């Protein structure tokens, strides 16, 4: 109330006939506070968007000259082993025809090769060549190095805080996705599953929790473990 007295006094001196009522003053104050809070949220959201752009640029530079889709295909095959084009496309986010064209290009570059069709199988699986495995491992290390450079300015306490925040942010959207396992595989298509696997992966953990009430999708044809 004490903070409002100068406002009421100035209003009375300037125009006694138009002294603002207390509810009107409070309403204006609350409107200003709400506007400031909304500005803070929009500013934070803007910074998150800028961080996404920074991360995307750093990772794309690490993958160059390969496209994100080519890098995702190599990294997925590195984790899963021999995989058919349809299952691979579901993970990296491409249609079956687009995935087939991508695999043809990677095969021409010597990174992937066809494997014999399994008995009863409908599609020919693709696997990494030795050159493809080396390239995939280099891509994986390049991505981690790019992300580590962005973490370099943070001290251990800040990194621990960020770890908790990222775990919450990554896990939150999973339950709303259908199917949750396909969503998890797509989001984790660039990940080093040897570093972030099982209970250490917030996305995979949230997907497993959601699958307790939602039937899981069929796993890709490969030997890797589920993210």
N, C-alpha and C positions, 0 to 999 in steps of 0.2 A: 504494500500500500504506500509505503514511504517513497518508493521509486515513482509512483504515479502522481504524487503531489505537484512536482514542478510542471508536469504536462497540464494538469487541471488548472493550476494557477495561471500559466501563460495563456491558456485558452480563455479564462475568465477575464483577464486584463485586456486582451485583444478584442474580444467580442463577448460581453456578458450574456447576450441573448443566445449565444450558441455554445455554451459550455457542454462539452461532450459528456454523455452519461458514462458511468463506470463500465457497464457491459460493452459499450461501443469501443472504449479504450482497450479493454481486455481483448475484444475480438480482433482489433487491429494488431495488438501485440502477438496474439496467437497466430494470426495470419503471417506476420513477419517471421516468427520462429519456424513455422511450417515451411515457408519458402526457403529459409536458410537450410533447414534439414534436407529438403528435396534437392537443393543445389549441392550439398555435400554428397548425397547419394549419387547424383548424376556425375559429379566430379570423380568419385571413386569408380563408377562404372566406366567413365571415359579412360581412366588410368588402366583399368583392367583390359580395355580394348587396345590401348597402346602397348601393353605388355604382350598381348596376343600377337600384334603385328611385329613387335621386336623379335619374339620367339620364332614366329613363322619365317621371318627373313633370315635369322641365324641358321635355322635348320635347313632351309632351302639352299643356302650357301654351302652348308656341309654336304648336301646331297648332289650338288651340281657336278657334272652336267646332266645327271639323271633327273627325271621328273619325280614328284612326290609319289605318283602311282607306281613307277618303276622301282623306286626305293622300297615302297611298302610291299611290293610283290617279293622282292629279294629277301627282305627281313621276315616276311611271313613264312616263306619257304625255309628260311634258316631255322625258324622255331618249330614249324609243323612237320617238316620233311615233305616227301612227295605228295602233291595235292592236285586235284583236278581243277580245271579252269573255272567251273561254276562255283565251287566252294571257295576258291581263291578270290574270285570277283566279289563274293559276298563280304569277305573280310576287308578288302581294299576299297570297296565302294564303286565297282564298275560292273557293267552288264557282262553277260557271258561273251558276246561277240567282241566287245571292247577288250576284255581280258585276254581273249584268244589272240587278238592282234598284238597286244602288249607282250604276250609270251613269245610270239613269233619273232618280235624284234629282239627280245632278250636272248632268245635262242640264236639268232643271227649274230649277236654280239659275243656269243660263247658263254653266257652266264647261266642258262638253263638248258635242260635236255628232256626229251620225252622218255618215259619209262614204260615198260610193257604193261598193257592193260591187265588189271587183275581179273581172275576168273569171275565171271558174272558181273564185272564192272561195266558201266555204260560210257565212261570217259577215260581218256588216257591221262595219267597223272604226270605232272612236271616236277622236276627236282633240280637243285643247284648242281652245277658242275664245280670242279675245284676252283676255277676262276671266279664263279659266281659266289661261292662260299667266302672266298677272300674279299671280294667286293662287298658282300653283305656285312661282314665283320668290320670292314673299314667304315662303312656307312653308319653302323651302330656306334662305333667309337667316336666318329665325327659328330654325331648328334649329341652324345653325352658331353663331349668336350665343349660344344657350343653352349649347352645349358649350364655347364659348370662355370663358364666364363661370366654368365649373367649372375650367378650366385656369389661370385668372388667378393663383391663389396660387403656382403653380410657377415656379421660375426656369428659365433656358434649359437648364441641365444636367439638372434633374429632368424637363423636357419631353422631352429627347432620350432619357433612360432610359426614360420611359413609352412613347415611340414604339416603341422596340425591343421592350419587353414586350408591347405591344398587337399588334404585327406577329406575334410568335410565338403569342400566344393566339388570334388570329383565324384564323391559317392552320392551326393544329393539327387542328381537327375536320373540315376539308373533305374529306380523303381517305376518311373513313369514311361519307360521305353518298352516297346513290344517288337520282337522278343528281346528280353534283357541280355541274353548271352550274345546274340548277334551284335547288339549295341556295344557291349564290352569288348568284343574282338575287334570291332572297327576302331574304337577310340584307342585301343592299345596296339594298333597295327605297326607302329614305329618303335614300340617299347623293347627294351632289353629285359626279357622275361627271366633271365638268370639273376637280375638285380631285384626286380619287383615281381614276385610271384607268390601264389598262395595267399596267406593272410596279410602279407605285406602290400598287396595291391588293393587299394580302396575300391576300385571299380569292380574287379573280380569278386571281392568280398561282398560288395553290395549286390552284385548279380546273383551270387549263391544264396544270399539271404532272400532276395525276391523270388528265386526259383522254388522256395519252400511252398509257395502258394501259386506259382505260375509254372506250367510245364516247360522244360528247357527245349531249345531248338536242337536239331541234329548236329553233331560235331562235324567239322571238316574231315575229309579223308586225309589224315596225316598222323604222324607219330608224336606230335608235340603235346604238352599238357595244356589244359584249358587255362586261359588268363584269369 
